[in-house]
Amino acid sequence: MTAPGIGGPDGQGAPISAPQVKEKDVGPATEHPLRYALANELHARPSPRLKAPATCVFVAFKEPRDAANRDRSRDVDHLTQLTTRHGGPRPDPEDSHYQGQLGRHELKWESHTEFVTYMATVPGLPIRPFDPSAAAFFPEEWQIQAPGRRIAAVMVQIDILPEDPAQALERIGEWFARDSLTAVWVLEEAAMIAGDFRIDSDGWMRFALFVRPEVGAGRIGRIVHRLVELETYRAMSMLGLGRARGLSRRLNELEPRLSAIVEGMTDETRAPEAVLHDLLTVSAELEAQAVQHSFRFGATAAYEAIVMDRIAALRESRFHGRQMLTEFMRRRYQPAMRTVKSAEARLKTMIDRAERAGELLRTRVDVQRSAQNQELLSRMDRRADLQLRLQHTVEGLSVVAISYYAVGLLSYALAPLAGGLGLDKSLLIAGLTPVAVLGVWWAIRRIRHRHHGGDL
């Protein structure tokens, strides 16, 4: 088997042999250690299979603080308490998901980055619509003992769609608040979903699902799964709203201080050190806010994307003129997400402003330092010039002083010779003086020449 080469100038090269896979090379030794685990992850969280009529009860628990780094063994222990209570098989402590039959209920448990979810489904409907007794599978005392706090609690009733869909409309009108009621066809009118996104007096958010008789169990399970995920991720994403409001209040306090620092940079009477201290205080506070909120804001954006993805996956269409999910989210949910994004963008803008203020302050200090250096150099030049003049003066005095002593020594040394020649001592001194002065002057110049590299 051959493959074309690419070495020639026209893109055509001589054929080269393709690598041959030998039978002995195929086996565990060639597999990446995570290949099977990653492939199995695609099938680890299947949707339940449900037949109408049926009831689904769903709860999600989240640690109030630092949920991503929680002790996950506590979640497994809590799950074990539930399976033991209902006589079901114990979960594997290493697994992040669990699915099993516990009496009449089928339980599905999943561990996520910040929360855990429990979904219990049972055939049939309660005597009264959305009767709280349908949630007895999750006892109140067991929920109180959960490692986290309940972030979502959903009850979904699955029923057969009447031949006349208007009859379903009458029923949901009795169950849900009209001002926030959403009712939509999903999956090309294979089913109808209704709900008002309100929490009832027993703490449950309720949805009604009406499916056509021919809709299969797998498809019903996927609709229910997307519906409870929609509510869970909506609740998780809106955790960022409280953070955004708190951050906005803090930024309202810091923004005037930052503006005052920037405006005061032109005040020459204020020391740069004082301005720098104030700027560092504000910058440190902004960076601390960014560290505290970066994970939550990032998670909010991710959860929002999942919410919109789950709505899109339902492929909704209008049901008898009622409000659609996308319309409800656009009016009630998206403003909250825009608030979070606005606070995040404002924080980033203020951090950028603080950085630019630091650059301006650095420029101001550099200019002042350059002026100080220039003044220092000028003073050093004046000092050097004065030293040079003083040096010349000292050299002149040194020539006179050394010459004086040289003439004295020479006069004593040559006095006997002058006496033998009949010369007067004063004439001898007068003759030696210019010679001594010239000699000393020449010797000092030679010494300076040697120390200054020839610069005379």
TORBATOR-387355 format. One record per residue: residue in one letter; y, x, z of N, C-alpha, C in turn. Coordinates in steps of 0.05 Angstrom, whole numbers, padded with zeros to 5 digits, always signed. Example, Ala and Ser with C-alpha at 12.3 -4.5 7.8 and 13.67 -1.06 7.14 Angstrom:
REM TORBATOR-387355
a-00114+00264+00156-00090+00246+00156-00066+00264+00156s-00045+00257+00142-00021+00273+00143+00001+00258+00157
REM end
This chain:
REM TORBATOR-387355
m-00024+00017+00000+00000+00000+00000+00024+00018+00000t+00044+00012-00017+00067+00029-00019+00092+00013-00016a+00114+00027-00011+00140+00015-00008+00160+00032-00023p+00181+00020-00036+00200+00036-00051+00216+00054-00034g+00223+00078-00044+00240+00096-00029+00269+00090-00035i+00287+00103-00020+00315+00099-00024+00330+00125-00026g+00317+00146-00036+00329+00172-00036+00345+00178-00061g+00340+00165-00084+00354+00172-00109+00382+00163-00110p+00399+00174-00128+00427+00166-00130+00430+00137-00139d+00411+00126-00154+00413+00099-00164+00398+00079-00146g+00390+00088-00123+00376+00071-00104+00346+00069-00110q+00337+00082-00130+00308+00082-00136+00296+00108-00129g+00277+00108-00112+00264+00133-00104+00235+00132-00109a+00222+00154-00105+00193+00155-00108+00180+00138-00087p+00158+00124-00094+00144+00108-00074+00134+00126-00051i+00136+00114-00027+00125+00128-00003+00104+00110+00010s+00086+00122+00024+00064+00107+00036+00074+00093+00061a+00068+00067+00064+00075+00052+00088+00056+00061+00110p+00066+00061+00136+00048+00069+00158+00025+00050+00161q+00002+00061+00165-00022+00046+00168-00028+00041+00198v-00033+00016+00206-00039+00010+00233-00069+00012+00237k-00077+00030+00253-00106+00034+00258-00116+00015+00279e-00141+00008+00276-00152-00012+00295-00151-00002+00324k-00155+00024+00327-00156+00035+00354-00128+00035+00367d-00106+00032+00350-00080+00032+00362-00072+00004+00372v-00087-00016+00365-00081-00043+00374-00095-00048+00401g-00080-00054+00421-00092-00059+00447-00071-00057+00469p-00080-00059+00494-00061-00059+00517-00043-00035+00517a-00052-00012+00507-00036+00012+00508-00011+00010+00492t-00011-00007+00471+00013-00010+00454+00031-00032+00463e+00024-00048+00483+00039-00071+00492+00061-00063+00512h+00084-00074+00509+00105-00071+00529+00096-00084+00555p+00100-00072+00578+00090-00084+00603+00101-00112+00609l+00124-00119+00597+00136-00145+00603+00131-00165+00580r+00116-00158+00559+00114-00175+00536+00102-00202+00543y+00080-00202+00558+00066-00227+00564+00083-00244+00584a+00095-00230+00603+00112-00245+00623+00135-00258+00609l+00148-00244+00590+00170-00256+00576+00162-00279+00558a+00138-00277+00546+00128-00299+00529+00121-00323+00546n+00108-00318+00569+00100-00340+00587+00125-00355+00598e+00147-00340+00601+00171-00353+00611+00181-00376+00594l+00175-00375+00568+00182-00396+00550+00167-00422+00556h+00144-00420+00569+00128-00443+00574+00125-00449+00604a+00142-00435+00620+00139-00437+00649+00151-00463+00660r+00170-00475+00646+00184-00498+00657+00182-00522+00638p+00158-00532+00634+00155-00555+00616+00167-00580+00627s+00176-00598+00610+00186-00624+00619+00163-00642+00627p+00167-00660+00646+00145-00678+00654+00138-00697+00632r+00115-00708+00633+00106-00729+00615+00106-00755+00630l+00122-00774+00620+00126-00799+00635+00121-00823+00616k+00110-00843+00627+00106-00868+00613+00122-00890+00628a+00136-00906+00612+00151-00928+00624+00132-00951+00631p+00137-00964+00654+00159-00959+00673+00152-00937+00692a+00172-00923+00702+00168-00902+00721+00194-00896+00736t+00191-00882+00758+00215-00875+00775+00215-00845+00779c+00238-00833+00776+00242-00804+00780+00262-00800+00802v+00255-00784+00821+00274-00776+00843+00277-00746+00842f+00302-00737+00842+00309-00709+00837+00329-00700+00858v+00324-00676+00870+00343-00664+00889+00345-00634+00882a+00369-00624+00888+00374-00595+00884+00388-00585+00909f+00380-00561+00918+00392-00549+00942+00404-00522+00935k+00427-00516+00947+00441-00491+00942+00451-00480+00968e+00448-00454+00972+00460-00441+00995+00490-00442+00993p+00505-00448+01014+00534-00450+01013+00547-00423+01005r+00536-00401+01013+00548-00375+01008+00528-00355+00997d+00537-00340+00977+00521-00318+00965+00493-00328+00958a+00492-00350+00944+00466-00362+00937+00450-00345+00918a+00463-00329+00902+00448-00313+00883+00431-00291+00897n+00440-00283+00921+00426-00262+00936+00411-00273+00960r+00404-00299+00959+00390-00311+00982+00362-00300+00985d+00350-00306+01007+00322-00299+01013+00304-00321+01000r+00293-00315+00977+00278-00336+00962+00252-00343+00975s+00242-00327+00993+00218-00334+01008+00222-00359+01025r+00246-00364+01034+00252-00388+01050+00250-00413+01032d+00257-00410+01006+00254-00433+00988+00225-00440+00985v+00208-00419+00982+00179-00424+00979+00167-00436+01004d+00177-00427+01027+00167-00438+01052+00174-00468+01054h+00198-00474+01046+00207-00502+01046+00190-00519+01027l+00184-00508+01004+00166-00522+00985+00138-00526+00997t+00129-00506+01010+00102-00507+01023+00101-00529+01044q+00122-00532+01059+00123-00554+01079+00119-00581+01065l+00132-00585+01042+00130-00610+01028+00102-00615+01017t+00090-00594+01004+00064-00597+00992+00043-00601+01014t+00046-00588+01037+00028-00592+01060+00030-00620+01071r+00054-00630+01073+00058-00658+01083+00044-00678+01065h+00044-00674+01039+00032-00693+01020+00004-00685+01011g-00007-00664+01023-00035-00656+01018-00039-00645+00990g-00019-00630+00980-00021-00618+00953-00028-00589+00955p-00034-00576+00932-00040-00547+00932-00015-00531+00940r-00021-00509+00953+00001-00491+00962+00012-00475+00938p+00038-00470+00938+00050-00454+00916+00044-00425+00919d+00046-00410+00897+00044-00381+00897+00071-00370+00905p+00072-00353+00926+00098-00343+00935+00113-00327+00914e+00099-00316+00894+00112-00300+00873+00122-00316+00850d+00115-00342+00848+00123-00358+00825+00151-00369+00830s+00165-00374+00807+00192-00386+00808+00191-00415+00800h+00167-00426+00796+00164-00454+00788+00137-00464+00799y+00135-00490+00802+00111-00503+00813+00109-00531+00802q+00085-00539+00795+00080-00566+00785+00052-00575+00795g+00051-00598+00807+00026-00607+00818+00026-00636+00824q+00003-00648+00827+00000-00676+00834-00003-00679+00864l+00015-00694+00876+00015-00698+00905+00012-00728+00909g-00012-00737+00912-00017-00766+00914-00010-00780+00888r+00006-00801+00890+00014-00815+00865+00037-00801+00851h+00050-00783+00865+00073-00769+00854+00065-00743+00840e+00080-00737+00819+00078-00711+00807+00103-00695+00814l+00099-00672+00826+00122-00656+00835+00126-00633+00817k+00152-00628+00810+00159-00605+00794+00182-00590+00808w+00177-00565+00815+00196-00548+00830+00204-00524+00814e+00230-00517+00814+00240-00494+00799+00260-00479+00816s+00258-00453+00815+00278-00435+00828+00296-00424+00807h+00322-00428+00811+00343-00418+00793+00359-00396+00807t+00378-00386+00792+00395-00364+00803+00408-00372+00829e+00420-00395+00830+00435-00403+00854+00423-00427+00869f+00404-00440+00858+00394-00465+00870+00365-00469+00864v+00353-00488+00878+00325-00496+00873+00325-00526+00868t+00307-00536+00851+00306-00564+00844+00278-00575+00850y+00277-00600+00858+00252-00615+00862+00254-00641+00846m+00234-00646+00829+00233-00671+00814+00206-00684+00820a+00207-00709+00831+00183-00724+00837+00183-00749+00819t+00161-00754+00805+00159-00777+00788+00135-00793+00796v+00138-00819+00794+00116-00837+00802+00115-00861+00782p+00092-00871+00774+00091-00894+00757+00102-00919+00771g+00114-00937+00755+00124-00962+00766+00152-00961+00776l+00163-00984+00783+00191-00987+00792+00191-00999+00820p+00210-00994+00836+00212-01007+00862+00218-01037+00859i+00213-01052+00880+00218-01081+00879+00247-01087+00874r+00264-01073+00888+00293-01075+00883+00302-01052+00866p+00320-01056+00847+00330-01034+00831+00342-01012+00848f+00334-00988+00844+00345-00964+00857+00343-00967+00888d+00320-00977+00897+00315-00980+00926+00313-00952+00938p+00327-00947+00960+00325-00920+00973+00297-00912+00981s+00280-00932+00985+00252-00926+00993+00238-00910+00971a+00248-00911+00947+00235-00896+00925+00238-00866+00930a+00258-00858+00947+00262-00830+00952+00248-00821+00978a+00230-00837+00988+00217-00830+01013+00198-00806+01010f+00192-00799+00985+00176-00775+00980+00189-00750+00991f+00216-00750+00992+00231-00728+01003+00243-00737+01030p+00228-00734+01052+00237-00744+01078+00264-00733+01086e+00279-00748+01101+00305-00740+01110+00303-00715+01127e+00284-00714+01146+00282-00690+01164+00275-00665+01148w+00259-00669+01126+00252-00646+01110+00276-00636+01095q+00293-00654+01085+00317-00645+01071+00336-00631+01089i+00338-00640+01114+00355-00627+01134+00347-00598+01139q+00321-00593+01137+00310-00566+01142+00312-00547+01118a+00323-00557+01096+00325-00540+01072+00342-00516+01077p+00335-00493+01065+00352-00469+01069+00380-00472+01059g+00385-00489+01039+00412-00494+01029+00421-00522+01035r+00441-00531+01021+00452-00558+01024+00448-00573+00997r+00445-00599+00999+00440-00614+00975+00464-00615+00957i+00461-00605+00933+00483-00604+00913+00480-00627+00893a+00455-00637+00890+00451-00659+00871+00428-00676+00881a+00431-00702+00878+00410-00721+00885+00411-00744+00865v+00390-00746+00849+00391-00765+00826+00366-00783+00827m+00370-00808+00821+00348-00827+00819+00349-00839+00791v+00328-00837+00776+00327-00848+00749+00304-00868+00747q+00312-00892+00738+00292-00913+00733+00287-00915+00703i+00261-00913+00695+00253-00914+00667+00239-00941+00663d+00249-00956+00643+00238-00982+00638+00236-00986+00608i+00221-01006+00600+00219-01013+00571+00244-01028+00562l+00254-01020+00539+00278-01033+00528+00271-01061+00519p+00286-01081+00529+00280-01109+00520+00284-01111+00489e+00272-01132+00478+00275-01137+00449+00304-01141+00442d+00318-01154+00460+00347-01158+00456+00361-01138+00474p+00372-01116+00463+00386-01096+00480+00408-01108+00497a+00419-01131+00490+00441-01143+00505+00431-01150+00533q+00405-01156+00536+00394-01162+00563+00396-01138+00581a+00391-01114+00570+00394-01089+00585+00423-01085+00593l+00441-01093+00576+00470-01090+00582+00477-01108+00605e+00466-01132+00607+00472-01149+00630+00461-01137+00656r+00438-01125+00655+00426-01113+00679+00442-01090+00689i+00450-01072+00671+00465-01048+00680+00493-01056+00689g+00503-01079+00679+00529-01088+00689+00528-01096+00719e+00504-01103+00728+00501-01110+00757+00496-01085+00774w+00487-01064+00762+00479-01040+00777+00502-01019+00780f+00519-01018+00760+00539-00996+00759+00567-01006+00759a+00586-00988+00768+00614-00995+00768+00625-00996+00739r+00639-01017+00732+00647-01021+00705+00668-01000+00696d+00686-00991+00714+00707-00973+00706+00697-00946+00697s+00674-00937+00706+00663-00911+00698+00636-00913+00685l+00628-00937+00677+00602-00941+00665+00600-00928+00638t+00579-00912+00634+00572-00901+00607+00545-00912+00599a+00544-00921+00574+00518-00931+00563+00517-00922+00534v+00496-00907+00528+00494-00896+00501+00465-00897+00491w+00463-00900+00464+00438-00895+00451+00433-00865+00450v+00408-00856+00452+00402-00828+00449+00379-00825+00430l+00378-00801+00418+00356-00794+00400+00351-00815+00379e+00372-00821+00363+00371-00840+00341+00361-00867+00351e+00373-00876+00374+00367-00903+00385+00338-00906+00394a+00326-00884+00401+00299-00886+00412+00300-00895+00441a+00323-00891+00454+00325-00899+00482+00355-00904+00489m+00360-00916+00511+00387-00921+00520+00390-00911+00549i+00412-00896+00554+00418-00886+00580+00443-00899+00591a+00442-00906+00616+00466-00918+00629+00469-00906+00657g+00494-00903+00665+00501-00893+00691+00531-00893+00695d+00540-00889+00720+00569-00889+00726+00578-00863+00740f+00560-00844+00744+00566-00818+00756+00579-00822+00784r+00571-00843+00798+00580-00847+00825+00557-00844+00844i+00563-00835+00869+00543-00832+00890+00542-00857+00906d+00519-00869+00909+00517-00894+00924+00517-00889+00954s+00515-00910+00970+00518-00908+00999+00495-00892+01011d+00473-00889+00997+00451-00873+01007+00451-00844+00997g+00472-00837+00982+00474-00809+00973+00461-00803+00947w+00454-00823+00931+00441-00819+00906+00458-00826+00882m+00457-00809+00861+00470-00816+00836+00448-00829+00818r+00454-00852+00807+00434-00868+00794+00438-00869+00764f+00416-00868+00749+00416-00872+00720+00393-00891+00713a+00398-00907+00693+00378-00924+00682+00371-00915+00654l+00345-00913+00648+00336-00905+00622+00317-00927+00611f+00325-00938+00588+00309-00958+00574+00299-00946+00548v+00273-00947+00545+00260-00934+00522+00245-00955+00505r+00244-00950+00480+00228-00968+00463+00199-00965+00468p+00183-00985+00464+00154-00983+00471+00139-00961+00457e+00148-00954+00433+00133-00933+00418+00140-00905+00425v+00160-00901+00442+00168-00874+00449+00147-00861+00467g+00139-00836+00460+00117-00822+00474+00125-00812+00501a+00105-00804+00517+00109-00794+00544+00124-00768+00544g+00118-00751+00525+00132-00725+00524+00162-00728+00519r+00169-00747+00501+00197-00751+00494+00212-00763+00518i+00200-00782+00531+00212-00794+00555+00217-00772+00576g+00197-00755+00580+00200-00733+00600+00223-00715+00593r+00226-00709+00567+00248-00691+00559+00275-00704+00563i+00277-00730+00558+00303-00744+00563+00310-00743+00592v+00290-00749+00610+00296-00749+00638+00303-00721+00648h+00289-00701+00637+00295-00673+00645+00323-00665+00638r+00332-00673+00613+00359-00666+00605+00379-00681+00622l+00373-00706+00629+00392-00722+00645+00396-00710+00673v+00375-00703+00686+00378-00691+00713+00391-00663+00712e+00385-00648+00691+00398-00622+00687+00428-00626+00682l+00435-00647+00666+00463-00653+00661+00478-00657+00687e+00467-00672+00705+00480-00677+00731+00481-00653+00748t+00459-00638+00749+00457-00614+00766+00478-00593+00757y+00478-00587+00732+00497-00566+00722+00525-00576+00722r+00530-00603+00720+00557-00613+00724+00567-00607+00752a+00549-00613+00772+00557-00608+00800+00561-00578+00805m+00544-00562+00794+00547-00533+00798+00572-00522+00785s+00578-00532+00762+00602-00522+00748+00628-00530+00763m+00627-00554+00775+00652-00563+00789+00656-00550+00816l+00637-00533+00825+00642-00516+00848+00666-00497+00843g+00670-00490+00818+00692-00473+00811+00719-00486+00814l+00720-00513+00814+00745-00527+00816+00758-00522+00843g+00742-00524+00865+00754-00518+00891+00764-00489+00893r+00748-00471+00882+00757-00443+00882+00783-00440+00866a+00785-00454+00843+00809-00452+00827+00833-00462+00841r+00830-00484+00856+00853-00495+00870+00862-00476+00893g+00843-00465+00907+00850-00446+00928+00863-00421+00916l+00853-00412+00894+00865-00388+00881+00893-00394+00871s+00897-00418+00860+00924-00425+00851+00944-00425+00873r+00936-00435+00896+00955-00434+00919+00962-00405+00927r+00942-00387+00926+00947-00359+00933+00964-00346+00912l+00960-00352+00887+00976-00341+00866+01005-00351+00867n+01008-00376+00876+01035-00386+00880+01051-00370+00900e+01036-00358+00920+01049-00341+00940+01055-00313+00929l+01036-00303+00913+01039-00275+00904+01058-00273+00880e+01060-00293+00864+01076-00290+00839+01106-00284+00845p+01119-00298+00864+01147-00291+00870+01150-00262+00880r+01131-00253+00896+01132-00226+00906+01130-00206+00883l+01112-00211+00864+01109-00193+00841+01134-00194+00823s+01145-00218+00819+01170-00220+00803+01193-00205+00817a+01195-00207+00843+01216-00193+00858+01213-00163+00855i+01188-00153+00856+01183-00124+00853+01192-00115+00825v+01185-00130+00804+01192-00122+00777+01223-00123+00774e+01236-00144+00784+01265-00146+00781+01279-00124+00797g+01267-00115+00819+01280-00095+00836+01276-00066+00827m+01261-00062+00805+01256-00035+00796+01281-00021+00786t+01301-00037+00778+01326-00025+00768+01345-00018+00790d+01339-00025+00815+01356-00018+00838+01352+00011+00845e+01372+00027+00838+01370+00056+00843+01373+00063+00872t+01383+00044+00888+01387+00051+00916+01361+00048+00932r+01341+00036+00920+01316+00033+00934+01297+00055+00926a+01284+00067+00946+01266+00090+00941+01241+00080+00926p+01232+00096+00906+01208+00088+00891+01183+00086+00910e+01183+00101+00932+01160+00099+00950+01158+00071+00962a+01180+00059+00969+01180+00032+00980+01171+00012+00959v+01181+00015+00935+01172-00003+00913+01142+00000+00908l+01133+00025+00908+01104+00030+00903+01087+00017+00925h+01096+00018+00950+01081+00007+00972+01078-00024+00968d+01100-00037+00961+01100-00066+00957+01082-00073+00933l+01083-00057+00912+01068-00063+00888+01038-00059+00893l+01031-00038+00909+01003-00033+00915+00992-00056+00933t+01008-00067+00950+00999-00089+00967+00993-00114+00950v+01010-00120+00931+01005-00144+00914+00982-00138+00895s+00980-00115+00884+00959-00108+00865+00932-00109+00879a+00931-00098+00904+00905-00099+00919+00897-00128+00924e+00916-00145+00931+00909-00173+00936+00899-00187+00910l+00911-00181+00888+00902-00193+00863+00874-00183+00855e+00869-00157+00859+00842-00147+00853+00821-00159+00872a+00829-00163+00897+00810-00175+00916+00804-00204+00907q+00824-00218+00898+00819-00246+00888+00801-00246+00864a+00805-00226+00846+00788-00224+00822+00759-00219+00830v+00755-00201+00850+00727-00196+00858+00715-00220+00871q+00730-00235+00887+00719-00258+00901+00712-00281+00882h+00727-00284+00860+00724-00307+00843+00710-00301+00816s+00705-00276+00810+00695-00270+00783+00667-00283+00779f+00649-00281+00799+00623-00292+00795+00624-00322+00792r+00639-00336+00810+00640-00365+00808+00652-00375+00782f+00673-00361+00773+00686-00370+00748+00667-00365+00724g+00653-00342+00725+00633-00337+00703+00611-00357+00704a+00601-00364+00728+00580-00384+00730+00590-00411+00721t+00614-00418+00728+00625-00444+00719+00626-00446+00689a+00634-00425+00675+00634-00426+00646+00606-00429+00635a+00587-00415+00647+00559-00417+00638+00548-00445+00642y+00553-00456+00666+00543-00483+00672+00557-00504+00654e+00582-00501+00649+00596-00520+00631+00583-00519+00603a+00577-00496+00593+00564-00494+00567+00537-00508+00567i+00522-00506+00590+00496-00520+00591+00500-00550+00592v+00520-00559+00606+00526-00588+00607+00531-00599+00579m+00548-00586+00565+00555-00595+00538+00530-00592+00519d+00514-00572+00524+00490-00569+00508+00470-00592+00513r+00467-00600+00539+00449-00622+00545+00459-00648+00533i+00485-00653+00533+00495-00677+00521+00490-00677+00491a+00495-00654+00478+00490-00652+00449+00461-00656+00443a+00443-00646+00460+00414-00649+00455+00405-00678+00456l+00420-00695+00470+00413-00723+00471+00420-00738+00446r+00438-00727+00430+00446-00739+00404+00453-00768+00408e+00474-00772+00424+00482-00799+00432+00497-00814+00410s+00497-00840+00411+00513-00857+00394+00521-00881+00411r+00541-00896+00401+00553-00917+00418+00534-00941+00421f+00534-00951+00445+00517-00975+00451+00535-00998+00458h+00537-01018+00441+00552-01043+00445+00580-01037+00454g+00593-01017+00443+00621-01012+00448+00626-00999+00475r+00605-00991+00489+00609-00979+00516+00618-00950+00514q+00628-00939+00536+00637-00911+00538+00614-00892+00534m+00619-00871+00518+00598-00851+00513+00600-00828+00533l+00579-00813+00535+00579-00790+00553+00601-00770+00546t+00604-00764+00520+00624-00745+00512+00652-00755+00519e+00657-00781+00517+00683-00793+00524+00687-00790+00554f+00667-00797+00570+00670-00794+00599+00676-00766+00607m+00661-00747+00595+00665-00719+00602+00693-00709+00593r+00701-00719+00570+00728-00710+00561+00750-00720+00579r+00747-00743+00591+00768-00755+00608+00765-00746+00637r+00741-00743+00647+00737-00738+00675+00728-00710+00682y+00714-00697+00664+00701-00671+00670+00717-00648+00658q+00724-00650+00633+00738-00628+00619+00764-00620+00632p+00781-00638+00643+00805-00629+00657+00799-00611+00680a+00777-00616+00695+00770-00598+00717+00762-00571+00706m+00748-00570+00684+00740-00544+00673+00765-00529+00662r+00784-00544+00651+00808-00531+00642+00825-00520+00665t+00824-00534+00688+00837-00523+00712+00825-00497+00720v+00799-00495+00720+00786-00470+00727+00794-00448+00708k+00793-00454+00682+00800-00433+00662+00829-00425+00664s+00846-00445+00671+00875-00438+00674+00879-00419+00697a+00866-00425+00720+00868-00407+00743+00858-00380+00737e+00835-00378+00723+00824-00352+00716+00843-00337+00698a+00854-00350+00678+00873-00337+00659+00898-00329+00674r+00908-00345+00692+00932-00338+00707+00927-00313+00724l+00904-00312+00737+00897-00288+00753+00897-00263+00736k+00885-00265+00712+00883-00242+00694+00911-00234+00685t+00928-00254+00679+00956-00248+00671+00971-00234+00693m+00968-00242+00717+00983-00230+00739+00972-00201+00744i+00946-00197+00741+00936-00170+00743+00948-00152+00722d+00950-00162+00697+00962-00147+00675+00991-00141+00681r+01005-00161+00692+01033-00157+00699+01036-00135+00720a+01018-00135+00740+01019-00115+00761+01014-00087+00749e+00995-00086+00730+00990-00060+00717+01014-00050+00701r+01027-00069+00686+01051-00061+00671+01074-00053+00690a+01076-00067+00713+01096-00059+00733+01091-00031+00743g+01065-00025+00747+01058+00003+00756+01065+00023+00735e+01061+00017+00709+01069+00035+00688+01100+00039+00688l+01115+00017+00691+01144+00020+00692+01153+00037+00716l+01141+00032+00739+01148+00048+00762+01141+00077+00758r+01118+00082+00745+01110+00110+00740+01130+00123+00720t+01140+00108+00701+01160+00118+00682+01186+00125+00697r+01194+00106+00715+01218+00111+00730+01216+00137+00747v+01193+00140+00760+01189+00164+00777+01189+00189+00760d+01176+00187+00736+01175+00211+00718+01203+00219+00709v+01219+00198+00703+01247+00205+00694+01262+00218+00717q+01260+00206+00741+01274+00218+00763+01264+00246+00769r+01238+00250+00767+01226+00276+00772+01235+00296+00751s+01238+00287+00726+01247+00305+00705+01276+00314+00710a+01293+00295+00719+01321+00301+00726+01322+00321+00749q+01305+00317+00769+01304+00335+00792+01294+00363+00783n+01274+00363+00766+01265+00389+00756+01286+00404+00740q+01302+00388+00724+01323+00401+00708+01344+00412+00726e+01352+00397+00747+01371+00407+00766+01361+00432+00781l+01335+00432+00788+01323+00455+00801+01323+00479+00783l+01317+00475+00758+01318+00498+00739+01346+00509+00736s+01366+00491+00735+01393+00500+00732+01401+00517+00757r+01394+00507+00780+01400+00522+00804+01386+00549+00805m+01361+00549+00795+01346+00575+00794+01359+00594+00775d+01370+00584+00752+01384+00601+00733+01409+00613+00745r+01424+00596+00760+01448+00606+00773+01441+00627+00794r+01420+00622+00809+01411+00641+00829+01402+00667+00817a+01388+00665+00795+01379+00689+00781+01402+00705+00771d+01422+00691+00759+01446+00705+00749+01461+00719+00772l+01463+00705+00795+01476+00718+00818+01460+00742+00828q+01434+00739+00828+01417+00761+00836+01420+00785+00817l+01423+00779+00791+01426+00801+00772+01453+00815+00777r+01474+00799+00781+01500+00812+00786+01499+00829+00812l+01486+00818+00832+01484+00832+00858+01468+00858+00854q+01447+00855+00837+01430+00879+00831+01447+00901+00818h+01463+00893+00798+01480+00913+00785+01500+00926+00805t+01511+00909+00823+01529+00920+00843+01515+00940+00861v+01491+00932+00870+01476+00949+00888+01468+00975+00874e+01461+00973+00847+01455+00997+00833+01478+01016+00831g+01502+01005+00827+01526+01022+00826+01531+01036+00852l+01529+01021+00874+01532+01033+00900+01510+01053+00906s+01486+01047+00896+01464+01066+00901+01469+01092+00887v+01480+01091+00862+01486+01115+00848+01506+01132+00863v+01527+01119+00873+01548+01134+00888+01536+01146+00913a+01520+01130+00928+01510+01140+00953+01490+01163+00949i+01472+01159+00930+01452+01180+00925+01465+01205+00914s+01485+01201+00897+01500+01224+00886+01514+01239+00908y+01526+01225+00927+01539+01238+00949+01520+01256+00964y+01497+01246+00971+01478+01262+00986+01467+01284+00968a+01463+01279+00942+01453+01300+00924+01473+01323+00922v+01499+01317+00919+01519+01338+00917+01519+01354+00943g+01517+01341+00966+01517+01355+00991+01494+01375+00993l+01470+01365+00985+01446+01382+00987+01449+01406+00967l+01458+01400+00943+01460+01421+00923+01481+01442+00932s+01503+01433+00944+01524+01452+00953+01513+01471+00974y+01496+01459+00992+01485+01477+01012+01465+01496+00999a+01450+01486+00980+01430+01503+00967+01442+01524+00950l+01465+01519+00937+01477+01539+00919+01500+01554+00931a+01506+01550+00956+01528+01563+00970+01524+01594+00970p+01500+01605+00976+01497+01634+00976+01501+01645+00948l+01492+01630+00927+01495+01640+00900+01524+01640+00892a+01539+01619+00901+01568+01618+00895+01583+01641+00909g+01574+01648+00933+01588+01670+00948+01583+01696+00934g+01559+01701+00924+01553+01726+00910+01569+01728+00884l+01574+01706+00871+01589+01706+00846+01619+01704+00851g+01627+01701+00875+01656+01700+00882+01668+01673+00875l+01651+01651+00875+01662+01625+00868+01670+01610+00894d+01692+01594+00891+01701+01579+00914+01682+01555+00918k+01677+01547+00943+01658+01525+00948+01668+01499+00937s+01694+01494+00938+01705+01469+00927+01701+01467+00897l+01703+01490+00883+01699+01490+00854+01669+01484+00849l+01652+01495+00865+01623+01490+00862+01617+01460+00865i+01629+01448+00886+01623+01420+00890+01634+01403+00868a+01658+01410+00858+01671+01395+00836+01653+01397+00811g+01641+01419+00807+01624+01422+00783+01597+01407+00786l+01586+01406+00810+01561+01393+00815+01563+01362+00814t+01586+01352+00822+01589+01323+00825+01582+01307+00799p+01595+01313+00776+01588+01298+00752+01559+01301+00744v+01548+01325+00748+01520+01329+00741+01502+01312+00758a+01507+01311+00785+01491+01295+00803+01493+01265+00796v+01517+01256+00791+01521+01227+00785+01506+01220+00760l+01508+01236+00739+01494+01230+00714+01464+01231+00718g+01455+01250+00734+01426+01252+00739+01415+01228+00754v+01429+01220+00775+01420+01196+00791+01421+01171+00774w+01443+01168+00758+01445+01144+00741+01422+01142+00721w+01416+01165+00709+01394+01166+00689+01367+01160+00703a+01363+01171+00727+01337+01166+00741+01333+01137+00749i+01355+01124+00758+01353+01095+00765+01347+01078+00741r+01360+01085+00718+01354+01069+00693+01325+01073+00685r+01314+01097+00688+01287+01101+00680+01268+01085+00698i+01274+01084+00724+01258+01068+00742+01258+01038+00735r+01283+01028+00729+01285+00999+00722+01271+00994+00695h+01273+01013+00677+01260+01010+00651+01229+01008+00655r+01218+01024+00673+01190+01024+00678+01181+00997+00690h+01197+00985+00708+01189+00960+00722+01194+00935+00705h+01212+00937+00686+01219+00913+00670+01210+00915+00641g+01192+00931+00635+01180+00932+00608+01199+00941+00587g+01216+00958+00593+01234+00969+00573+01260+00955+00570d+01265+00933+00585+01290+00918+00584+01311+00932+00600l+01329+00946+00586+01350+00960+00600+01376+00943+00601
REM end
